[in-house]
Amino acid sequence: MADKHPEIQLASFWAVQRGFTVDEVSLALDTIKQVVHSGDFLTNPHTLENYRKVLSRAGLATRSRRAQWEMKGAKSLEQSAQEKVREILAAEPRNYLDSNQQAELKRIEEIALAAAA
């Protein structure tokens, strides 16, 4: 299913491009030590306090347990991103301009083409 808001995907991409803070909070080593055997990071207080800071709206990160992820094909983040790019590019472009705005742009384009000729 195509995402209704590809701009969220693009915003997430740019967030990744900017980089991440690496410190005690972001590394969460204590949390990892506490939760590593159960694998249930989603209900951990650290996750609940910090998840919105990183990939919270990406739609590419898997938020399910490993077994569920594997049943769905065990796609890497890169594979999921490639699929999402293909979906966005294959989707019908959205029109953000109303008919008056489109007409005005057409008029400006015709003037520019006439001036260039």
SVG drawing of the C-alpha trace seen along z (x, -y; Angstrom):
<svg xmlns="http://www.w3.org/2000/svg" viewBox="-10 -38 38 55">
<polyline fill="none" stroke="black" stroke-width="0.4" points="0.0,0.0 1.4,-3.4 2.1,-5.8 -0.3,-8.7 2.5,-11.0 5.8,-10.4 7.0,-13.6 7.3,-11.9 9.6,-9.3 11.7,-12.1 11.9,-13.9 13.1,-10.7 15.8,-10.4 17.1,-13.9 17.1,-13.2 19.4,-10.2 21.5,-12.3 22.1,-14.9 23.4,-12.2 22.7,-11.0 23.8,-12.0 25.9,-9.4 25.9,-9.6 24.8,-7.6 21.1,-8.2 21.2,-7.4 23.4,-4.3 21.2,-3.0 23.6,-0.4 22.0,0.1 18.6,0.6 20.1,3.1 21.6,5.1 18.2,5.1 16.2,6.1 18.5,8.1 17.2,11.6 13.5,10.8 13.9,8.6 11.0,6.4 12.4,3.0 9.0,1.4 7.7,1.4 10.9,0.3 10.7,-3.2 13.8,-4.4 12.2,-3.5 9.0,-5.2 10.9,-8.4 13.2,-8.5 11.6,-6.7 10.2,-9.8 13.7,-11.3 14.8,-8.6 12.9,-7.0 9.6,-7.4 7.7,-8.2 10.0,-6.6 7.7,-3.7 10.7,-1.8 12.0,-0.6 10.5,2.7 8.6,2.4 7.6,6.0 9.3,8.9 12.0,10.7 9.8,13.7 7.2,11.5 9.8,9.6 11.2,12.9 7.8,14.1 7.3,10.9 10.6,11.6 13.3,10.3 13.9,7.2 16.8,5.0 16.2,1.2 17.9,0.7 15.6,3.2 12.5,1.5 13.8,-1.9 14.3,-0.7 10.8,0.7 9.4,-2.6 11.3,-4.6 9.8,-2.4 6.3,-2.8 6.7,-6.6 8.1,-6.8 5.4,-4.5 2.5,-6.4 0.5,-9.0 1.9,-12.4 -0.2,-14.5 -1.5,-17.9 -1.0,-20.5 -2.3,-23.4 -5.9,-24.4 -7.1,-25.1 -6.5,-28.9 -2.9,-28.4 -2.4,-25.9 -3.8,-28.4 -1.6,-31.2 1.5,-29.0 0.5,-28.1 0.1,-31.8 3.5,-32.6 5.0,-29.6 3.5,-30.8 4.8,-34.3 8.3,-32.9 8.2,-30.6 7.1,-33.5 9.9,-35.8 12.5,-33.1 11.4,-32.5"/>
</svg>
